Amino acid sequence: MTDAEEKRADALFHALADSTRRDILRRVLAGEHSVSALARSYDMSFAAVQKHVAVLERAGLVSKRRSGRESLASGEVEAVRSVALLLGDFEAVWRGRISQIDELLASPE
């Protein structure tokens, strides 16, 4: 993995490490939401929700656009797919290790 790919993976996993951000991502993947509407869904300040959205945006999981005075957030499906691919790579390594263990256990020695 290149340095840029490593930094991208770090940003993705950092963004997904927080349960509030994962919930925000679920909501905006289902449909576009204003940041103010999102903020009403949580027991925290508007500024705190705005910061969570910014982390998701920096990771490329969310994009924002302006509509008048509102900031609208949408989920980025391709970024979610890239997370799935990364996890798939980890799973392939894990399955390879399990296969090696199975072979060792099956050997007559």
C-alpha positions as CSV (number, residue, x, y, z in Angstrom):
1,M,0.0,0.0,0.0
2,T,1.4,3.4,-0.9
3,D,1.8,6.2,1.7
4,A,-1.2,8.0,0.2
5,E,-3.3,4.9,0.4
6,E,-2.3,4.4,4.0
7,K,-3.3,7.9,4.9
8,R,-6.6,7.4,3.2
9,A,-7.2,4.2,5.1
10,D,-6.3,6.0,8.4
11,A,-8.8,8.8,7.6
12,L,-11.6,6.3,6.7
13,F,-11.1,4.2,9.8
14,H,-10.7,7.2,12.1
15,A,-14.0,8.6,10.7
16,L,-15.8,5.3,11.3
17,A,-14.3,4.8,14.8
18,D,-17.0,7.0,16.3
19,S,-20.6,5.7,16.8
20,T,-22.1,9.2,16.2
21,R,-20.2,9.5,12.9
22,R,-21.3,6.0,11.8
23,D,-24.9,7.0,12.6
24,I,-24.6,10.2,10.6
25,L,-23.2,8.2,7.7
26,R,-26.1,5.8,7.8
27,R,-28.6,8.7,7.7
28,V,-26.9,10.5,4.8
29,L,-26.4,7.3,2.8
30,A,-30.2,6.9,3.0
31,G,-30.8,10.4,1.7
32,E,-29.5,14.0,1.8
33,H,-29.9,15.8,5.2
34,S,-29.2,19.3,6.3
35,V,-26.6,19.6,9.0
36,S,-29.1,21.4,11.2
37,A,-31.6,18.5,10.8
38,L,-28.9,16.0,11.7
39,A,-28.0,18.1,14.7
40,R,-31.5,17.9,16.0
41,S,-31.1,14.1,16.1
42,Y,-28.4,14.1,18.7
43,D,-28.0,15.2,22.3
44,M,-25.0,17.5,21.5
45,S,-24.5,21.0,20.1
46,F,-24.8,22.0,16.5
47,A,-21.1,22.7,16.5
48,A,-20.3,19.2,17.7
49,V,-22.4,17.6,14.9
50,Q,-20.8,20.0,12.4
51,K,-17.4,18.7,13.5
52,H,-18.4,15.1,13.1
53,V,-19.7,15.8,9.6
54,A,-16.4,17.6,8.8
55,V,-14.4,14.5,9.9
56,L,-16.6,12.3,7.6
57,E,-16.2,14.9,4.8
58,R,-12.4,14.9,5.1
59,A,-12.4,11.1,4.9
60,G,-14.5,11.4,1.7
61,L,-17.4,9.5,3.2
62,V,-19.7,12.6,3.0
63,S,-20.0,15.5,0.6
64,K,-21.7,18.8,1.4
65,R,-23.3,21.4,-0.8
66,R,-25.0,24.7,0.0
67,S,-28.6,25.3,-0.7
68,G,-29.4,28.8,0.4
69,R,-28.5,29.2,4.0
70,E,-28.4,25.4,4.6
71,S,-25.5,23.0,4.3
72,L,-26.7,19.6,2.9
73,A,-24.8,16.4,3.5
74,S,-24.9,13.3,1.3
75,G,-23.2,10.0,1.7
76,E,-20.5,8.9,-0.8
77,V,-21.2,5.3,-1.7
78,E,-17.9,4.8,-3.5
79,A,-16.0,5.7,-0.4
80,V,-18.0,3.1,1.6
81,R,-17.2,0.6,-1.1
82,S,-13.5,1.4,-0.7
83,V,-13.8,0.6,3.1
84,A,-15.4,-2.7,2.1
85,L,-12.5,-3.4,-0.2
86,L,-10.0,-2.7,2.5
87,L,-11.8,-5.0,4.9
88,G,-11.9,-7.6,2.2
89,D,-8.1,-7.4,1.9
90,F,-7.8,-7.9,5.7
91,E,-10.2,-10.9,5.5
92,A,-8.1,-12.5,2.7
93,V,-5.0,-12.3,4.9
94,W,-6.9,-13.7,7.8
95,R,-8.3,-16.6,5.7
96,G,-4.8,-17.3,4.4
97,R,-3.5,-17.6,8.0
98,I,-6.4,-19.9,9.0
99,S,-5.7,-22.1,5.9
100,Q,-2.0,-22.4,7.0
101,I,-3.1,-23.4,10.5
102,D,-5.5,-26.0,9.1
103,E,-2.6,-27.4,7.0
104,L,-0.3,-27.6,10.1
105,L,-3.0,-29.4,12.1
106,A,-3.6,-31.8,9.3
107,S,0.1,-32.7,8.9
108,P,1.1,-36.1,10.4
109,E,4.0,-34.7,12.4
